[in-house]
């Protein structure tokens, strides 16, 4: 129904039947209702009330319209606290710890409560023990373990011994080189003089090689023949010089039936670091043997010719120069050098011989005796009597060797100055 315009003049509009407010009836609480058996009726739903589903849909539509018209404000969310790391659970006890704890529990006095295992540890310990026994039973038991231990000990001992021996050999191989004049050398000389004043029979004394240097040279007609013949007077000594320390040496002779034998004789150094620098030694020999050139007895038979004369008191003296060059044999060449070059030390390395290389410097050797010969046959019987000279005519028997100044009288005079 269409309503007309509101009245003018300030008059209120008339009330309709729908706008009239009726008073509610008064309910008496104590009064009994005549409708006790009837269920009260539910009042009708107000058109303004909505269901929860409808209210939710309406609120969503409202938020949609509001977000399109007004900016959305986001409230910042506070950061969540960092969680505290939880320590990992302790690892289960190892086999050794279980065994140690079990041993400690067994050793603890009863009632003390110390060293006892928990039920779980006790079970784990028994399990470990059963596993160990099973492993030993499967692999041969304690005998195999003992055998492996013995083999390990033997391997360690063998390794230790091998390393020790190897290090010792390495140290020996790395020893300092032998310096001149230490080494083994061949000292080649020539017999240049002999004397036989200690005996009345010249056949009882002679010197190897039984010809002097002058005798060999006088038999030749040319220089080449003289050099060849001079070699017939040569006598070679094989000596080894060993160092005691940086300034002292010893000398030993290699076995040789024609020359004197000695060992570890001390060498004396004279005129050190000069051109005349030399090493000297002397040695007493007992029983130097000489084979006579002819029969000594009255009967000219084999027994007499096989006689041997002994000189029981013989002196051997040697002088070895380290800078003065040798002159015999001819064209002597050698790799041995003292680095001095005619006696002037220039600090060059010195070389030594270990294979009896020729000695390139001067050397002189003299064997002398004042003892009368004692001649014996093969059976040890004395032959020929006493060959000693009268006391007023007693002299010296000597053999002199050198490798320098063989044509000079200086060597001869030097040999005569040697006395026992």
C-alpha positions in Angstrom: 0.0 0.0 0.0 1.5 3.4 -0.9 1.7 5.9 1.8 0.9 9.6 1.2 3.1 12.5 2.1 3.6 13.3 5.7 1.2 15.8 7.3 2.4 19.3 7.6 2.1 21.7 10.5 4.0 19.5 12.9 1.1 17.2 13.7 2.1 13.6 14.6 1.0 10.8 12.3 -1.6 8.5 13.5 -0.6 5.2 15.0 -1.4 2.1 13.0 -2.3 -1.2 14.5 1.2 -2.5 13.9 2.8 0.3 15.8 0.7 -0.2 18.9 2.7 -1.7 21.9 0.6 -4.0 23.8 1.5 -4.7 27.5 2.7 -8.2 28.4 0.5 -10.2 30.6 1.6 -10.6 34.2 2.6 -14.1 35.2 2.0 -15.2 38.7 4.7 -17.5 39.8 2.7 -19.1 42.5 -0.4 -19.6 40.5 -1.0 -23.1 39.0 -1.3 -23.4 35.4 -4.1 -25.1 33.9 -2.0 -26.3 31.0 0.6 -28.3 33.1 0.5 -31.1 30.7 1.0 -29.1 27.7 4.6 -28.4 26.4 5.3 -24.7 26.1 5.5 -23.5 22.5 8.7 -22.2 21.0 8.3 -18.6 20.0 8.5 -17.8 16.3 11.8 -16.9 14.9 12.5 -13.2 14.7 13.2 -12.1 11.1 16.3 -10.3 12.4 17.9 -13.5 13.7 20.2 -15.4 11.4 21.8 -18.8 11.6 25.6 -19.3 12.4 26.3 -20.4 8.8 24.6 -17.3 7.4 26.4 -15.1 9.9 29.8 -16.6 8.8 29.0 -16.0 5.2 28.0 -12.4 5.9 31.2 -11.7 7.9 33.3 -13.0 5.0 31.5 -10.8 2.5 32.0 -7.8 4.8 35.8 -8.4 5.1 36.0 -8.7 1.3 34.4 -5.3 0.9 36.5 -3.8 3.6 39.8 -5.0 2.1 39.0 -3.4 -1.2 38.3 0.0 0.4 40.8 0.2 3.2 44.5 -0.9 3.5 45.2 -4.0 5.4 47.4 -3.7 8.5 49.6 -6.7 9.3 50.7 -7.2 12.8 54.4 -8.4 13.0 54.8 -11.9 14.5 57.5 -12.0 17.2 60.4 -14.5 16.3 60.1 -17.8 17.9 62.8 -18.6 20.4 65.7 -20.8 19.2 65.3 -24.3 20.6 68.0 -25.4 23.0 69.9 -28.3 21.4 69.4 -31.5 23.3 72.6 -33.4 24.0 72.7 -36.8 22.4 72.2 -39.8 24.6 75.5 -41.2 25.9 76.8 -44.1 23.8 76.4 -47.6 25.1 79.4 -48.8 27.1 82.0 -50.6 25.1 83.2 -54.1 25.6 86.3 -53.0 27.5 84.3 -50.7 29.8 81.8 -53.4 30.6 84.6 -55.9 31.4 86.3 -53.3 33.6 83.1 -52.5 35.4 82.4 -56.1 35.9 85.9 -56.6 37.3 85.4 -53.6 39.6 82.1 -55.0 40.8 83.6 -58.4 41.5 86.5 -56.8 43.4 84.3 -54.4 45.5 83.5 -55.6 49.0 80.1 -57.0 49.6 77.6 -54.5 50.9 79.6 -51.5 49.8 77.4 -50.9 46.8 80.4 -49.5 44.8 81.2 -50.7 41.3 77.8 -52.5 40.9 76.5 -52.8 37.4 73.0 -51.9 36.4 70.7 -54.6 35.1 71.1 -53.4 31.5 74.9 -53.2 31.9 74.9 -56.6 33.5 73.0 -58.1 30.6 75.2 -56.3 28.0 78.3 -57.6 29.9 77.1 -61.1 29.8 76.3 -60.8 26.1 79.7 -59.5 25.3 81.3 -62.3 27.3 79.2 -64.9 25.4 80.2 -63.3 22.1 83.9 -63.3 23.0 83.8 -66.9 24.0 82.0 -67.8 20.8 84.6 -65.9 18.7 87.5 -67.6 20.5 85.9 -71.0 20.0 85.3 -70.4 16.3 88.9 -69.1 15.6 90.9 -71.7 17.5 90.7 -70.3 21.0 93.5 -69.0 23.1 96.2 -71.1 21.4 95.7 -69.2 18.2 95.8 -65.9 20.0 99.0 -66.9 21.8 100.5 -68.0 18.5 99.7 -64.7 16.8 101.2 -62.8 19.8 104.4 -64.8 19.5 104.6 -64.1 15.8 104.1 -60.4 16.4 106.9 -60.3 19.0 109.2 -62.2 16.7 108.4 -59.8 13.9 109.2 -56.8 16.1 112.5 -58.3 17.3 113.5 -59.2 13.7 112.7 -55.6 12.6 114.7 -54.1 15.4 117.7 -56.3 14.8 117.6 -55.6 11.0 117.4 -51.8 11.5 120.3 -51.9 14.0 122.5 -53.9 11.7 121.5 -51.7 8.7 122.4 -48.5 10.5 125.7 -49.9 11.6 126.6 -50.9 8.1 125.5 -47.5 6.8 127.8 -45.8 9.3 130.7 -48.0 8.3 130.0 -47.4 4.6 129.9 -43.6 5.3 133.3 -43.6 7.1 135.7 -40.8 6.3 138.0 -41.4 3.4 141.6 -42.5 4.1 144.0 -39.7 3.6 147.6 -39.8 2.4 150.0 -41.4 3.4 147.6 -44.1 4.8 147.0 -46.9 2.4 148.6 -50.0 0.8 151.6 -49.4 -1.5 154.3 -51.3 -3.4 157.7 -49.8 -2.5 160.1 -50.8 -5.4 163.8 -50.3 -4.6 167.1 -51.5 -6.0 169.9 -53.3 -4.1 172.7 -50.8 -4.3 175.2 -51.9 -1.6 176.2 -55.0 0.5 178.8 -55.6 3.2 179.9 -58.9 4.8 182.2 -58.0 7.6 180.4 -60.0 10.2 181.6 -63.4 8.9 184.8 -65.0 7.7 183.1 -66.9 4.9 181.5 -64.7 2.3 179.3 -67.6 1.1 177.4 -67.4 4.4 175.9 -63.9 3.7 174.3 -62.4 0.6 171.4 -60.1 -0.2 168.3 -60.6 -2.4 168.2 -60.3 -5.4 171.9 -61.2 -5.3 173.0 -58.5 -7.7 173.5 -54.8 -7.1 172.3 -51.9 -9.2 175.9 -51.1 -10.3 176.6 -54.7 -11.2 173.6 -54.8 -13.5 174.4 -51.5 -15.2 178.1 -52.4 -15.8 177.1 -55.5 -17.7 175.2 -53.6 -20.4 176.5 -51.8 -23.5 173.6 -49.3 -24.0 171.2 -47.2 -22.0 168.3 -49.4 -22.9 170.1 -52.5 -21.9 171.2 -50.8 -18.7 167.6 -50.0 -17.7 166.6 -53.6 -18.5 169.4 -55.0 -16.5 168.8 -52.6 -13.6 165.4 -54.3 -13.1 167.3 -57.4 -12.1 168.4 -55.6 -8.9 164.9 -54.6 -8.0 163.3 -55.6 -4.7 159.7 -54.7 -3.9 158.2 -54.3 -0.4 154.4 -54.5 0.0 153.6 -52.4 3.0 150.4 -51.0 4.5 150.3 -47.7 6.4 147.4 -47.4 8.8 146.3 -44.2 10.6 146.3 -44.1 14.4 145.0 -40.5 14.5 145.4 -37.4 12.3 149.2 -37.3 12.9 150.3 -40.8 13.9 150.6 -43.9 11.7 151.6 -47.6 11.9 153.1 -49.8 9.2 152.9 -53.5 8.5 154.5 -55.8 5.9 152.6 -58.2 3.7 154.0 -61.8 3.7 157.1 -62.2 1.5 159.8 -64.8 2.0 162.5 -62.5 0.6 162.0 -59.5 2.8 161.8 -58.8 6.5 158.4 -59.3 8.2 156.9 -57.0 10.8 153.5 -55.7 11.9 152.1 -52.5 13.5 155.4 -50.7 13.8 155.1 -47.0 14.9 156.2 -44.4 12.3 158.0 -41.3 13.3 157.5 -38.2 11.3 160.4 -35.8 10.6 160.5 -32.3 9.0 156.7 -32.1 8.7 155.3 -30.0 5.8 158.7 -29.6 4.2 160.3 -31.1 1.1 162.3 -33.4 3.3 159.3 -34.7 5.2 159.7 -38.4 5.9 158.5 -41.2 8.0 161.0 -43.6 9.8 160.7 -46.9 11.5 163.0 -49.7 12.8 162.4 -53.3 13.8 164.5 -56.1 15.3 164.4 -59.5 13.6 165.3 -62.8 15.2 166.5 -65.5 12.9 167.0 -63.9 9.5 167.9 -66.7 7.1 170.5 -66.8 4.3 171.1 -69.8 2.1 174.9 -70.1 1.3 176.0 -70.1 -2.3 178.1 -73.3 -1.9 178.9 -76.1 0.4 180.2 -75.1 3.8 181.5 -78.5 5.1 184.4 -80.7 4.2 182.2 -83.0 2.3 180.7 -81.5 -0.9 177.3 -83.3 -0.8 173.6 -82.3 -0.8 173.3 -82.1 3.0 176.0 -79.5 3.2 174.6 -77.5 0.2 171.2 -77.4 1.9 172.6 -75.7 4.9 171.0 -72.5 6.1 172.7 -69.7 8.0 170.8 -67.7 10.6 171.5 -64.3 12.0 169.7 -64.0 15.3 170.1 -60.3 15.8 169.1 -58.3 12.7 167.9 -54.7 12.5 165.6 -53.4 9.8 165.4 -49.6 9.3 163.2 -47.8 6.8 162.8 -44.2 5.7 159.8 -43.2 3.6 159.8 -39.7 2.0 156.4 -38.1 1.3 157.5 -35.3 -1.1 160.8 -36.2 -2.6 160.2 -38.0 -5.9 161.5 -41.5 -6.7 164.0 -42.1 -9.5 163.7 -45.9 -9.8 162.2 -47.7 -11.6 162.4 -45.6 -14.8 159.2 -43.9 -16.1 157.4 -44.4 -12.8 153.8 -43.3 -13.0 151.1 -43.6 -10.3 147.8 -42.0 -9.3 149.0 -41.6 -5.7 149.6 -38.0 -4.7 150.0 -36.0 -1.5 148.7 -32.8 -3.2 151.9 -30.9 -2.4 153.7 -30.8 -5.7 157.4 -30.8 -4.9 156.8 -30.4 -1.3 154.8 -27.2 -1.5 151.4 -27.9 0.2 148.7 -26.3 -1.9 145.7 -27.8 0.0 144.6 -30.1 -2.8 142.9 -33.4 -1.8 145.2 -36.3 -1.2 144.7 -39.7 -2.7 145.7 -43.1 -1.3 146.1 -46.6 -2.6 144.2 -49.7 -1.4 145.6 -52.1 -4.1 149.3 -51.7 -3.5 149.9 -49.1 -6.2 153.5 -48.0 -6.8 154.9 -45.6 -4.2 156.0 -42.5 -6.2 158.3 -41.0 -3.6 161.8 -41.8 -2.3 162.3 -44.7 0.1 165.4 -46.4 1.6 165.6 -49.8 3.5 168.6 -51.2 5.3 169.0 -54.6 6.9 172.1 -54.9 9.1 173.6 -57.3 11.7 176.8 -57.7 13.7 175.9 -61.3 14.7 178.0 -64.2 13.4 176.2 -66.7 11.3 174.8 -69.9 12.8 174.7 -72.4 9.9 172.7 -75.6 10.2 171.8 -78.5 7.9 168.4 -79.9 7.2 168.5 -82.0 10.4 169.5 -79.1 12.6 173.1 -80.0 12.9 175.7 -77.3 12.9 177.7 -77.1 9.7 181.1 -75.5 9.1 182.0 -74.5 12.6 182.3 -70.9 13.8 182.4 -68.3 11.0 182.6 -65.3 13.3 185.6 -62.9 12.8 188.0 -62.1 15.6 186.8 -59.5 18.0 189.3 -56.9 16.8 188.1 -57.3 13.2 184.4 -57.7 13.9 182.3 -55.7 11.5 178.8 -55.4 10.0 176.9 -57.3 7.4 174.2 -55.2 5.6 171.9 -55.1 2.6 171.0 -51.5 1.4 168.1 -50.7 -0.9 166.8 -47.4 -2.3 165.0 -45.9 -5.3 166.9 -42.6 -5.7 170.6 -41.4 -6.1 171.6 -44.9 -7.0 174.7 -43.6 -8.9 175.8 -41.3 -6.0 178.1 -42.0 -3.2 175.7 -40.3 -0.8 173.5 -43.4 -0.6 176.5 -45.5 0.1 177.7 -43.3 2.9 174.2 -43.2 4.3 174.1 -46.9 4.5 177.4 -47.1 6.3 176.2 -44.7 9.0 173.5 -47.1 10.1 174.5 -49.1 13.2 172.7 -51.6 15.5 
